[in-house]
């Protein structure tokens, strides 16, 4: 598990960041890890 900060840009050019608790889950079909969001904490 780890914390991930995701950012996006608004139309006026300002950036907004969001904090998420993420877990890596193994996907046997693609044979690669996939992130699974456990909780979204909202804006930073």
Secondary structure, DSSP 8 states (H G I E B T S, - for coil): -EEEEEEEE-TTS-EEEEEEEEEEEEETTTTEEEEEEEEEEEE-
